[in-house]
Amino acid sequence: MQTTRERRTLRSGQSVPWHRVQGVVDGTGCIEWLGVKPSGAYVEWFPFAFFRIENGLLAEEWFTDDPYTILRCLGVKGPA
């Protein structure tokens, strides 16, 4: 797991602190997911989370995932 702290500048010039967490998630496909039957295939992907702290409290959060990588690991073929 990797954590970084960044400061983003808004158009008004005000600086806003953001915290980014990046990790790796892995496992075995053992349940049906998005219509894909469990296959026992190994799955690995790299999600991100972004947090904005304001006055010591969580003010905003964003999470990313990568369903295309997960589906590819499960053997689902994408468009040609």
N, C-alpha and C positions, 0 to 999 in steps of 0.2 A: 504494500500500500504506500502510495506516495502522496504527500500533502504539500501544497505550495500556497503562498499568500501573494496576492497581486493587488495593485491599486489601479483602478480604471478611472480615467478622467472623463467627466461628462462635458457636454458642450458648453455649459456655463463656467467650466473650469474647476468645478468642485470635484474633489477626489473621493472615490468610494472604495472601501476595502472589500475585496472578494477573496474567498478561500476556495481552493480547488482540491478535491480528493480524487485520486485515480487509483483504481485497483484492478485486480484480475479475478474473475469469477470462473470457476470450472466445476464440472460435475459430469454426471451420466444421465442421458435422456431416459427417464424411467416413468414419466407420466405423459399423457397426451397434452400437446401444447400447440395452439393455433391450428388445430385440426391434424397435426402430425402425430401419428401413433408412436408410442415409446419404442425405441430401437436399441437402447443400451449403448448408443454411440457416445464417445467422449466429446464434451462441449467446452469451449473456452472463449471468453470475450472480455473486453476491457471497458467497463463503464466509467463515467465521470460524474461527479457531483460538484455543484457550485453553490456556495453559501455567501450571503451578504449579511454582515453583522452591523447592527445600528444600535448605539447606546448599550452595548453589551448583550443585546438580544438578537435572535435570529429574525431577520426582516424579510428575507427572500431566499428561496432555494430552487435549484434547477437540477434535474437528473437526466442523464443521457443513457441510452442502452443501445445495443446493436442487434436488433432482431434478425437482420440479414445474415450476419455472421453465425448466429445461433442456428438459424434454419439451414445454412450451408453445412455446418457441422453435423446436423441431423440428417444430411443426405438429400435435402430438398434442392432441386435444380431451379435456378432463376431463369428469367427470360434470356434468350440467346443473343 
